Every structure is written in C-alpha cells, then in structure tokens.
Amino acid sequence: MLRGGSPPPTPVQNPTQSYWLRALPTTPRPAAAAPRPRLPAAADVVIIGGGIAGVSTAYHLRKVAPELQVVLLEARELSHGATGRNGGLLWPALNAPWLKTAARYGTTEAARMMAFEVSCLAELTAFIADTPGLAEEVRFAPFRDGAFHLYEGGAEMELELAELAAMQQAGLHTDLQPLSRSQTAALLGTDAYVGAVRQPGVARVWAARLVRALARMAADAGPPEGLLLAEHSRVTAVEPVSGSGCGGGGSGGEPEERLCWGGPAVGRELTGTVTRPTAQNPLLEPEPLDIASMPLLRVVVEGGDSLLARRVLHCTNAYGSALLPELRGALVPVRNHVAATAPPRPDRPTGHFPLDAAFYARGGYVYWSVREDGRVVIGGFRDVIPGLEWGVYDDGTLDERVRQQLRTYLPAHFPAVFSGEGQGGHGGLELEAEWSGILGFTQDRFPFVGPVPGRRGQFLAAGFSGHGMTRTFTCGRVLADMLAGRPLDPAFPATWMPAPGRFGPATPVVPGPEAAAGAVYR
C-alpha cells in the first residue's frame, strides 16, 4: 500500500503468471526484441514500457517516421504488465459517470470523448481485419450476443438508466437496450439480477498476442537498425543533460561529438510542428518544433547503462510516478485479480455458458466473458476488500478473499450452468489459472496522453483506469504523431492531455453508478 514517504511503485520481481502469458505460442520472439541488449549511445525516441501503449506507439512511429531511431525499454518482458494480465475485452464505454464528466468538461467535450472511444475500436477492428491472419492470431472476434451490464440492486440500476438516458439524449449509445428483470432472467437463465442493459459491438482479443504481433510489424516497418526492443531493462531515471545540448557517455562509449543533435547517432529529420499546452491555450496549441532548442535527456537503466534521447515517452501506466513524482497521488496503482476456467468438455453437462457474451456487474467491480474456446475469464472483486486494493502494486501475490469470490460468484448466480462445479475442494469453479495485475487510475478516470507539463521532451501515456485495451492502439498513433512533430488528430480529446489541473488526487470511488453498486465489505 502506498503511503506518504513510501517508495514509489515499481514492478515486483516475481509476478503471478497469467493465462494469457503462460499460453503464448512458442513462436520466435520479434527480431528486434532482446533481453538486456547493449544499448546504443543515443536514440531519437526512447519509449519506456512494453505494453500495448508503448508497442503501439513504436509501431505507428516506425510507419510515419522510419528514419528515426527508436529504443523501447521494458522492465520485464513485452506485455508482462497490465496488458498481459487483463480480461481481454474491447468494450467501448466512457468509463466514467456521464453526468459527472459532462459537468466537469461540458456535454460537447464529454460526447467528443465517447465518439473518440468508438472510433478507437473501429480503427483497431479495421487494422486487424486488413492484416492477413491477424484476427486468428490474436483471437479477435465480436461477441455474437453482445455484452451486458447486469444490476444486482435497484439503486444501481436506477442511476445507470438515468445516465444512459442522458447519454442517449446527447446522441450517444442509442443502440443500447435496457432489459427488465423478466427479460434478463429469460436470456440468462437466472433470476439473480433486477435488470440489465444490452450493448452490441463489444469484442474479445488476446492482448499479449496483439503486442507480439505489433512488435513484429514494427520491426518490419523500417530499417532493422532503427528499432531496439530491450527487455529486462528497467529505467531508474530520466535526467535532463545540461549544457549546449550535446553530451557524452552513452553506454556504447560513443565519442561526444556523435551525440550532438544531427550527428549520426540520432536522427536529423524530426521537423514540423509539435502540439503542446501553452499559457494561451492550456489544451492545444501548435508551435514550431525547434530541433536546436530541444533538450537532451539521459535515460538511466538499472545496472548503470544509459543512453541519450531527444524525446522520451513514459508508457508505464500505474508505475508512472516512479519517474514522474509529480504524478504521485494523481496516478494511483490499483491491484486487480483475474482467473480463467478450463474450456468446457463435451462429456460434462455443466460449465457451458448460455450466451457468447461479456458481462459487467456490481458497477464494474465484477466482469467476465466467454472466450473463443468456451472457457470463462472472470475478474475484479476489489469491492470485497477494505480499501479496494487502492495503492497496491504487488502483482506477485493474490488475496484469498478475492480468490474465494472468483470461484463462487458464477456458481451462486448461475446455478443451472455451473451446478456440480467445485469438486476441487474450493466450493466453486475449478480454475486453470489465477493472477493479478496492476491498473493505473486517475481522478477523472481518463488517461494522460501527451507532453508532460514542465518536462520538455517528455511525453506520457498512462492512467487508463482499467479501460486501456479499447483506447491504446489509437492513442499510440496519436502519440507517434506528437513524437514525430506531425499534426494532431482533430478527433483526439484535448482534455486527455496531461495538465496540472488534472493532477488532483484520485479517489477509490467516483460518485455515480459505481458508488451506488456499493462494496460488499461495507
């Protein structure tokens, strides 16, 4: 648990092993990836973090500016953070109370956020469809029966339906369908819920496979020497280099003159404009990209290696405050538990879920989905623990109270489906794998995507608040444009850019349906 004066969050050495990582195919790793390689003296762009945000940015950057030298540094292995530990869902949603968001940012901007969310899923879907063999590789498919927001109590349902009505008045989520208690029971074969909302267009994906594919495609998108994916390379500091903008002493031992901007060790083609907050416009203002005045940054890796860069992108999500202490309290690590059942067997009469769908319950504290082979992946249950796992960044352990819920929730709510489960002595589902992962939450539940205020040359993609899979592929494209000095996508919500006004303390519960769902321990 993080407290005042405690060490900043850093990845633990022995994390739990998720099903997604354990069952990865044994195909060769991307050619550009290597464990603790010899680092170059300098790079145009250094990306810290090898999850979906970092690897997507590397891929898009190689597409738009293949002449740049890009180095990606990952503390563990590719996708071994939150990306390889999530529930594998692509679920377009605001991920924050509509009324509260509209009150803070205005209805127009809130609608813009939701429209961007929908476009993110459309862009990723088109990318997968247009890449031969990728859909099968990453196990992408829309759920045939859609997705369901399920309500265990009347207060939560009343608030959720009021939120939905307000969104639909703004022209959003008009395809969502409220269901009565009897309709819900008829569809799901259980009377455990007072009602539901059905949502089409939700899809499943194997995120760790997607990261592997993007890394491979990034390596193929430009000169081989232009990309290095360095695993087991934890960054311990990003330091401005004082002086004339040239420096010495990269881990490769290059002469000092080779480290100056425009020298052979760093690209010379980064020209154009950059979009960053200014005093005149705190959200968005294009200005010339002055290469000569850009800072030189030293990126220090655990063990003493370092390299120089003109631009550094932080994609460490929940661990962002370790290198950017101004985010302490504004970007909070939160532990989440997930589990996977074995796929159902033809000789077993139970365990076959009635719908090919994804589900949220208890205000999002509980979620599960049916996978392509019939297994069920279930996660959440932070609400059974006092503190809601807030400030916890140890994904090497599991909480027994959550483990019990992971096993017993579905048999209790769907007895006709899961009757006879639990012969393993746990009183519930027999799980093939259990793991935990660390989410990064912000005050408004929206991510920080863009330049870091007060740190010239440094950018941030973090705080996806448990909802990153839908957004990160497109956010990677937006960040690539920022890093390459290209015009910003006009559809991108400028309110997602990091700004001191958004760095207020994040709290465990946001007023709205999430709070109305209550927590079991209360």
C-alpha positions as CSV (number, residue, x, y, z in Angstrom):
1,M,0.0,0.0,0.0
2,L,1.3,3.4,-0.9
3,R,1.6,5.9,1.9
4,G,3.3,9.2,2.4
5,G,7.1,8.7,2.3
6,S,6.8,5.2,1.0
7,P,8.9,4.1,-2.0
8,P,7.4,4.8,-5.5
9,P,5.6,1.9,-7.3
10,T,8.0,-0.4,-9.2
11,P,7.3,-3.8,-10.8
12,V,8.0,-6.7,-8.4
13,Q,10.5,-9.4,-9.4
14,N,8.2,-12.5,-9.3
15,P,4.7,-11.6,-10.6
16,T,1.9,-14.1,-10.9
17,Q,1.6,-15.8,-14.2
18,S,-1.5,-15.1,-16.2
19,Y,-3.2,-17.5,-18.6
20,W,-2.5,-15.1,-21.5
21,L,1.3,-15.2,-20.9
22,R,1.5,-18.9,-20.0
23,A,-0.3,-20.0,-23.1
24,L,1.5,-17.8,-25.5
25,P,2.7,-19.8,-28.6
26,T,6.3,-20.8,-28.7
27,T,7.0,-18.9,-31.9
28,P,10.2,-16.9,-32.2
29,R,10.2,-13.6,-30.5
30,P,10.2,-10.4,-32.6
31,A,13.6,-10.0,-34.2
32,A,14.0,-6.5,-32.6
33,A,13.4,-7.8,-29.1
34,A,16.3,-8.9,-26.9
35,P,16.8,-9.4,-23.1
36,R,19.3,-6.8,-21.8
37,P,21.0,-5.9,-25.1
38,R,23.8,-3.5,-25.4
39,L,22.2,-0.1,-25.7
40,P,23.1,2.5,-28.3
41,A,24.7,5.7,-27.2
42,A,21.7,7.7,-28.3
43,A,18.3,7.5,-29.9
44,D,15.7,9.9,-31.4
45,V,12.9,8.5,-29.2
46,V,13.1,6.3,-26.1
47,I,9.8,4.6,-25.1
48,I,9.6,3.3,-21.5
49,G,7.2,0.4,-21.2
50,G,6.5,-2.6,-23.5
51,G,2.7,-2.9,-23.1
52,I,0.1,-2.2,-25.7
53,A,0.6,1.6,-25.4
54,G,4.4,1.6,-25.8
55,V,4.5,-1.1,-28.6
56,S,1.6,0.5,-30.5
57,T,3.4,3.9,-30.4
58,A,6.6,2.2,-31.6
59,Y,4.7,0.6,-34.5
60,H,3.0,3.8,-35.6
61,L,6.2,5.8,-35.2
62,R,8.0,3.4,-37.5
63,K,5.2,3.8,-40.0
64,V,5.2,7.6,-40.1
65,A,8.9,8.3,-39.4
66,P,11.0,5.2,-40.2
67,E,14.2,7.3,-40.4
68,L,14.1,7.8,-36.6
69,Q,16.0,5.5,-34.2
70,V,13.6,4.2,-31.6
71,V,14.5,2.3,-28.5
72,L,11.9,0.7,-26.3
73,L,12.9,-0.3,-22.7
74,E,10.8,-2.8,-20.8
75,A,11.4,-3.7,-17.1
76,R,10.1,-7.3,-17.6
77,E,9.2,-8.7,-21.0
78,L,6.8,-7.4,-23.6
79,S,3.2,-7.3,-22.4
80,H,4.1,-8.7,-18.9
81,G,2.4,-5.7,-17.2
82,A,-1.3,-4.8,-17.2
83,T,-1.6,-5.7,-20.9
84,G,-0.8,-9.3,-20.4
85,R,-2.9,-9.5,-17.2
86,N,-6.3,-8.0,-18.1
87,G,-9.7,-9.6,-19.0
88,G,-9.1,-9.4,-22.8
89,L,-12.1,-7.1,-23.6
90,L,-12.6,-4.4,-26.2
91,W,-15.6,-2.6,-24.7
92,P,-16.4,0.9,-25.9
93,A,-17.6,3.0,-23.0
94,L,-16.9,6.3,-21.4
95,N,-15.5,4.5,-18.3
96,A,-16.7,7.4,-16.1
97,P,-20.1,8.7,-14.9
98,W,-21.6,10.6,-17.8
99,L,-23.3,13.3,-15.7
100,K,-20.2,13.9,-13.6
101,T,-18.0,14.1,-16.7
102,A,-20.4,16.4,-18.6
103,A,-20.5,18.7,-15.5
104,R,-16.7,18.9,-15.4
105,Y,-15.8,19.1,-19.1
106,G,-19.1,20.1,-20.8
107,T,-21.5,18.0,-22.7
108,T,-19.7,18.7,-26.0
109,E,-16.4,17.5,-24.8
110,A,-17.8,14.5,-23.0
111,A,-19.5,13.5,-26.2
112,R,-16.2,14.0,-28.0
113,M,-14.6,11.6,-25.7
114,M,-17.2,8.9,-26.3
115,A,-17.0,9.4,-30.1
116,F,-13.3,9.0,-29.9
117,E,-13.7,5.8,-27.9
118,V,-16.0,4.4,-30.6
119,S,-13.5,5.4,-33.3
120,C,-10.7,3.7,-31.4
121,L,-12.5,0.3,-31.5
122,A,-13.3,0.9,-35.2
123,E,-9.7,1.7,-36.0
124,L,-8.3,-1.4,-34.2
125,T,-11.0,-3.6,-35.8
126,A,-10.1,-2.3,-39.3
127,F,-6.4,-2.8,-38.6
128,I,-6.9,-6.4,-37.6
129,A,-9.3,-7.1,-40.5
130,D,-6.9,-5.6,-43.0
131,T,-3.8,-7.6,-41.7
132,P,-3.9,-11.2,-43.1
133,G,-4.1,-13.8,-40.4
134,L,-4.1,-11.3,-37.5
135,A,-7.6,-11.9,-36.4
136,E,-6.9,-15.6,-35.8
137,E,-3.5,-14.9,-34.3
138,V,-4.9,-12.5,-31.6
139,R,-8.2,-14.4,-31.2
140,F,-10.2,-11.3,-32.1
141,A,-13.9,-11.5,-32.6
142,P,-17.0,-9.5,-31.6
143,F,-19.2,-11.3,-29.1
144,R,-22.2,-12.8,-31.0
145,D,-24.7,-12.0,-28.3
146,G,-23.1,-8.6,-27.3
147,A,-22.4,-7.5,-23.8
148,F,-24.5,-7.0,-20.7
149,H,-24.4,-4.5,-17.8
150,L,-26.1,-6.5,-15.1
151,Y,-27.7,-5.0,-11.9
152,E,-27.9,-6.7,-8.6
153,G,-29.7,-3.8,-6.9
154,G,-32.4,-1.3,-7.8
155,A,-30.5,1.8,-6.8
156,E,-27.6,1.0,-9.1
157,M,-29.9,0.2,-12.0
158,E,-31.9,3.4,-11.5
159,L,-28.8,5.6,-11.6
160,E,-27.3,3.6,-14.6
161,L,-30.5,4.0,-16.6
162,A,-30.6,7.8,-15.8
163,E,-27.0,8.0,-17.1
164,L,-27.9,6.1,-20.2
165,A,-31.0,8.3,-20.8
166,A,-28.8,11.4,-20.6
167,M,-26.2,10.0,-23.0
168,Q,-28.9,9.0,-25.5
169,Q,-30.3,12.5,-25.4
170,A,-26.8,13.6,-26.5
171,G,-27.0,11.1,-29.3
172,L,-24.7,8.5,-27.8
173,H,-25.2,4.8,-27.0
174,T,-28.5,4.9,-28.9
175,D,-28.1,1.2,-29.7
176,L,-28.0,0.1,-26.0
177,Q,-31.2,-1.8,-24.9
178,P,-32.5,-1.8,-21.4
179,L,-33.9,-5.1,-20.2
180,S,-36.4,-5.8,-17.5
181,R,-36.0,-8.3,-14.8
182,S,-38.1,-10.9,-16.6
183,Q,-36.3,-10.3,-19.9
184,T,-32.9,-10.6,-18.2
185,A,-33.9,-13.8,-16.5
186,A,-35.2,-15.3,-19.7
187,L,-32.0,-14.5,-21.6
188,L,-29.6,-15.6,-18.9
189,G,-31.5,-18.4,-17.2
190,T,-31.1,-16.9,-13.8
191,D,-33.2,-14.5,-11.6
192,A,-30.1,-13.1,-9.8
193,Y,-30.4,-9.7,-11.4
194,V,-33.0,-7.0,-11.3
195,G,-32.4,-6.0,-14.9
196,A,-29.7,-5.3,-17.5
197,V,-28.6,-3.2,-20.4
198,R,-27.5,-5.0,-23.6
199,Q,-24.8,-3.4,-25.7
200,P,-23.7,-4.6,-29.1
201,G,-20.2,-4.1,-30.6
202,V,-18.1,-5.4,-27.8
203,A,-15.2,-7.7,-28.8
204,R,-12.6,-10.0,-27.3
205,V,-8.9,-10.1,-28.0
206,W,-5.8,-11.8,-26.7
207,A,-3.8,-8.7,-25.8
208,A,-0.4,-10.3,-25.3
209,R,-0.6,-11.8,-28.8
210,L,-1.6,-8.4,-30.2
211,V,1.5,-6.9,-28.6
212,R,3.7,-9.6,-30.0
213,A,2.2,-9.0,-33.5
214,L,2.7,-5.2,-33.3
215,A,6.3,-5.6,-32.2
216,R,6.9,-7.9,-35.2
217,M,5.2,-5.5,-37.5
218,A,7.2,-2.5,-36.0
219,A,10.4,-4.3,-36.7
220,D,9.4,-4.9,-40.3
221,A,8.2,-1.3,-40.9
222,G,11.7,0.3,-41.2
223,P,15.4,-0.3,-41.3
224,P,16.4,-3.0,-38.8
225,E,18.9,-0.8,-37.0
226,G,16.2,1.8,-36.4
227,L,14.3,-0.2,-33.7
228,L,15.5,-1.9,-30.5
229,L,13.1,-3.5,-28.0
230,A,15.1,-4.1,-24.9
231,E,13.5,-6.4,-22.3
232,H,14.6,-6.8,-18.6
233,S,15.8,-3.1,-18.8
234,R,14.1,-1.2,-16.0
235,V,14.6,2.6,-16.3
236,T,15.6,4.2,-13.0
237,A,15.8,7.9,-14.1
238,V,15.3,10.3,-16.9
239,E,17.6,13.3,-16.4
240,P,18.0,16.5,-18.5
241,V,21.5,17.0,-19.7
242,S,22.7,20.5,-19.0
243,G,24.9,22.5,-21.4
244,S,24.8,23.1,-25.1
245,G,22.5,20.2,-26.0
246,C,25.4,17.8,-26.6
247,G,26.6,15.2,-24.1
248,G,28.8,12.3,-23.7
249,G,29.0,8.9,-22.1
250,G,26.3,6.7,-23.5
251,S,26.6,3.0,-22.7
252,G,28.0,2.4,-26.1
253,G,31.0,4.7,-25.4
254,E,30.4,6.9,-28.5
255,P,32.6,10.0,-28.9
256,E,31.0,13.1,-27.5
257,E,30.6,14.8,-30.9
258,R,28.5,11.8,-32.2
259,L,25.9,12.6,-29.5
260,C,25.0,16.1,-30.7
261,W,21.6,16.5,-32.4
262,G,22.1,16.0,-36.1
263,G,25.0,13.6,-35.6
264,P,25.0,10.0,-36.9
265,A,23.8,8.6,-33.6
266,V,20.5,10.5,-33.7
267,G,18.1,11.3,-36.5
268,R,18.1,14.5,-38.3
269,E,14.7,14.5,-39.9
270,L,12.4,15.4,-37.0
271,T,10.9,18.6,-38.3
272,G,7.5,20.1,-38.4
273,T,5.2,21.2,-35.6
274,V,4.5,19.9,-32.1
275,T,1.3,20.3,-30.2
276,R,1.6,21.1,-26.5
277,P,-0.3,23.1,-23.9
278,T,0.7,26.7,-23.7
279,A,-0.3,29.6,-21.4
280,Q,-2.6,31.0,-24.2
281,N,-4.3,27.7,-24.7
282,P,-3.9,25.2,-21.9
283,L,-5.3,22.4,-24.0
284,L,-4.0,22.6,-27.5
285,E,-1.6,24.9,-29.4
286,P,0.6,24.0,-32.4
287,E,4.0,25.6,-32.4
288,P,7.2,25.1,-34.4
289,L,9.4,22.2,-33.5
290,D,12.7,23.8,-32.9
291,I,15.2,20.9,-33.0
292,A,18.2,23.0,-31.9
293,S,16.5,24.0,-28.7
294,M,15.2,20.6,-27.8
295,P,16.6,19.2,-24.6
296,L,18.9,16.3,-24.4
297,L,17.7,13.7,-22.0
298,R,19.7,10.9,-20.3
299,V,17.8,7.7,-19.7
300,V,19.4,5.6,-17.0
301,V,18.7,1.8,-16.8
302,E,19.1,-0.4,-13.8
303,G,22.6,-1.7,-13.6
304,G,24.2,1.6,-14.8
305,D,23.7,1.6,-18.5
306,S,22.3,4.8,-20.1
307,L,21.6,6.4,-23.4
308,L,20.7,9.9,-24.6
309,A,17.4,10.8,-26.3
310,R,15.7,13.9,-27.6
311,R,12.2,12.6,-26.7
312,V,11.1,10.2,-24.0
313,L,7.7,8.6,-23.8
314,H,6.6,7.2,-20.4
315,C,4.2,4.2,-21.0
316,T,4.5,2.6,-17.6
317,N,0.8,3.3,-16.6
318,A,0.4,2.6,-12.9
319,Y,4.2,2.9,-12.3
320,G,4.4,6.4,-13.9
321,S,5.0,8.3,-10.6
322,A,8.3,6.4,-10.1
323,L,9.9,8.5,-12.8
324,L,7.4,11.4,-12.7
325,P,7.0,12.2,-9.0
326,E,4.5,15.0,-9.7
327,L,2.0,12.2,-10.5
328,R,2.1,10.8,-7.0
329,G,-1.5,10.7,-5.8
330,A,-2.8,11.6,-9.3
331,L,-1.9,8.3,-10.9
332,V,-2.6,5.5,-8.4
333,P,-1.8,1.8,-8.8
334,V,-4.7,-0.5,-8.1
335,R,-4.4,-4.3,-8.0
336,N,-6.9,-6.4,-9.9
337,H,-7.5,-10.1,-9.8
338,V,-8.4,-12.3,-12.8
339,A,-8.9,-16.0,-13.3
340,A,-9.6,-18.4,-16.2
341,T,-11.5,-21.7,-16.2
342,A,-10.6,-24.6,-18.4
343,P,-12.7,-24.9,-21.6
344,P,-15.9,-27.0,-21.1
345,R,-15.7,-30.6,-22.1
346,P,-18.3,-32.4,-24.2
347,D,-18.6,-35.1,-21.5
348,R,-19.5,-32.6,-18.8
349,P,-23.1,-31.5,-18.5
350,T,-22.3,-28.2,-16.8
351,G,-20.0,-25.2,-17.5
352,H,-21.4,-24.2,-20.9
353,F,-22.4,-20.6,-20.6
354,P,-25.8,-19.8,-22.3
355,L,-24.5,-16.8,-24.4
356,D,-21.4,-15.8,-26.3
357,A,-21.1,-12.5,-24.4
358,A,-19.2,-10.3,-22.0
359,F,-20.7,-9.1,-18.7
360,Y,-20.2,-6.3,-16.1
361,A,-21.9,-6.4,-12.7
362,R,-21.7,-4.5,-9.4
363,G,-20.8,-1.3,-11.1
364,G,-17.9,-2.8,-12.9
365,Y,-16.3,-4.4,-9.9
366,V,-17.2,-7.8,-11.4
367,Y,-16.7,-8.8,-15.0
368,W,-16.4,-12.0,-17.1
369,S,-16.6,-13.2,-20.6
370,V,-16.8,-16.3,-22.7
371,R,-13.7,-16.9,-24.8
372,E,-13.3,-18.5,-28.2
373,D,-12.8,-22.0,-26.8
374,G,-15.7,-21.7,-24.3
375,R,-13.6,-21.1,-21.2
376,V,-14.7,-18.2,-18.9
377,V,-12.3,-15.4,-17.9
378,I,-13.6,-13.7,-14.7
379,G,-12.0,-10.8,-12.8
380,G,-12.5,-7.9,-10.4
381,F,-14.0,-8.2,-6.9
382,R,-11.9,-5.4,-5.4
383,D,-15.1,-4.4,-3.6
384,V,-14.8,-7.2,-1.1
385,I,-11.6,-5.7,0.3
386,P,-11.5,-2.7,2.5
387,G,-9.5,-0.1,0.6
388,L,-10.5,-1.5,-2.8
389,E,-6.8,-2.6,-3.5
390,W,-6.1,1.2,-3.8
391,G,-2.4,1.9,-3.9
392,V,-1.4,-1.8,-4.1
393,Y,1.2,-2.5,-6.8
394,D,2.3,-6.0,-5.9
395,D,1.1,-8.4,-8.7
396,G,3.1,-11.2,-7.2
397,T,0.5,-12.2,-4.7
398,L,-3.2,-13.0,-4.5
399,D,-5.8,-12.0,-1.9
400,E,-7.7,-15.1,-0.5
401,R,-10.9,-13.1,-0.1
402,V,-10.9,-12.3,-3.9
403,R,-9.9,-15.8,-4.8
404,Q,-12.9,-17.1,-3.0
405,Q,-15.2,-14.8,-4.9
406,L,-13.6,-15.7,-8.2
407,R,-14.6,-19.3,-7.6
408,T,-18.0,-18.9,-6.1
409,Y,-19.7,-15.9,-7.9
410,L,-20.7,-17.6,-11.1
411,P,-22.0,-20.9,-9.4
412,A,-24.0,-18.8,-7.0
413,H,-25.6,-16.6,-9.7
414,F,-25.9,-19.2,-12.4
415,P,-26.6,-22.5,-10.6
416,A,-28.1,-24.1,-13.7
417,V,-24.9,-23.6,-15.7
418,F,-22.3,-24.3,-13.0
419,S,-24.1,-26.9,-10.8
420,G,-21.6,-29.7,-9.9
421,E,-18.6,-27.4,-10.2
422,G,-16.1,-27.2,-7.4
423,Q,-15.0,-30.8,-6.9
424,G,-11.6,-29.4,-6.3
425,G,-12.5,-28.6,-2.7
426,H,-12.7,-24.8,-3.2
427,G,-16.5,-24.6,-3.1
428,G,-16.8,-23.2,-6.6
429,L,-15.3,-23.1,-10.0
430,E,-12.2,-25.1,-10.7
431,L,-9.8,-22.5,-12.2
432,E,-7.0,-23.3,-14.6
433,A,-5.1,-20.0,-13.8
434,E,-5.3,-17.1,-11.4
435,W,-3.3,-14.0,-11.5
436,S,-3.2,-10.3,-10.5
437,G,-2.3,-7.2,-12.5
438,I,-1.8,-3.5,-11.7
439,L,-4.1,-0.8,-13.1
440,G,-3.4,2.9,-13.1
441,F,-6.3,5.1,-12.0
442,T,-6.7,8.9,-12.4
443,Q,-9.0,11.4,-10.7
444,D,-11.4,11.7,-13.7
445,R,-10.8,8.1,-14.9
446,F,-9.4,9.4,-18.2
447,P,-5.8,8.8,-19.3
448,F,-2.9,11.2,-19.5
449,V,-1.9,11.2,-23.2
450,G,0.6,13.8,-24.4
451,P,3.5,16.1,-23.3
452,V,4.3,16.2,-19.6
453,P,3.9,19.8,-18.3
454,G,7.2,21.3,-17.2
455,R,9.3,18.4,-18.7
456,R,10.3,19.4,-22.2
457,G,10.9,16.5,-24.4
458,Q,9.0,14.0,-22.2
459,F,5.6,12.5,-23.0
460,L,3.1,10.4,-21.1
461,A,0.6,7.6,-21.8
462,A,-0.8,6.4,-18.5
463,G,-3.8,6.3,-16.2
464,F,-6.1,4.2,-18.4
465,S,-8.0,3.3,-15.3
466,G,-8.7,-0.3,-16.2
467,H,-10.0,0.6,-19.6
468,G,-6.9,0.8,-21.8
469,M,-7.4,-2.0,-24.3
470,T,-10.0,-0.2,-26.3
471,R,-8.1,3.1,-26.5
472,T,-4.4,2.3,-26.6
473,F,-3.9,1.3,-30.2
474,T,-5.2,4.6,-31.4
475,C,-3.6,6.6,-28.6
476,G,-0.3,5.0,-29.8
477,R,-0.9,6.5,-33.3
478,V,-1.7,9.9,-31.7
479,L,1.5,9.8,-29.7
480,A,3.5,8.8,-32.7
481,D,2.3,11.9,-34.5
482,M,3.2,14.0,-31.5
483,L,6.7,12.5,-31.2
484,A,7.3,12.9,-35.0
485,G,6.1,16.5,-35.0
486,R,3.1,15.8,-37.1
487,P,-0.3,17.5,-36.9
488,L,-2.5,16.2,-34.1
489,D,-5.6,14.1,-35.0
490,P,-8.5,16.6,-34.6
491,A,-10.7,13.8,-33.2
492,F,-8.4,13.3,-30.2
493,P,-9.9,14.7,-27.0
494,A,-7.6,17.5,-25.9
495,T,-8.8,17.1,-22.4
496,W,-6.9,13.9,-22.1
497,M,-3.6,15.7,-22.4
498,P,-1.6,15.9,-19.1
499,A,-2.2,19.2,-17.3
500,P,-1.7,20.3,-13.7
501,G,-5.4,20.8,-13.4
502,R,-5.9,17.1,-13.9
503,F,-3.2,16.1,-11.4
504,G,-5.6,16.3,-8.4
505,P,-5.7,13.3,-6.0
506,A,-7.5,10.3,-7.4
507,T,-10.0,8.6,-5.1
508,P,-11.1,5.0,-4.9
509,V,-14.8,5.6,-5.7
510,V,-16.3,8.0,-8.2
511,P,-19.9,9.2,-7.4
512,G,-22.4,7.6,-9.7
513,P,-23.4,4.0,-10.5
514,E,-20.1,2.7,-9.3
515,A,-20.7,4.1,-5.9
516,A,-24.4,3.0,-6.0
517,A,-23.3,-0.6,-6.6
518,G,-21.8,-0.5,-3.1
519,A,-19.0,-2.6,-1.8
520,V,-19.6,-6.0,-0.2
521,Y,-17.5,-5.2,2.9
522,R,-19.5,-2.0,3.8
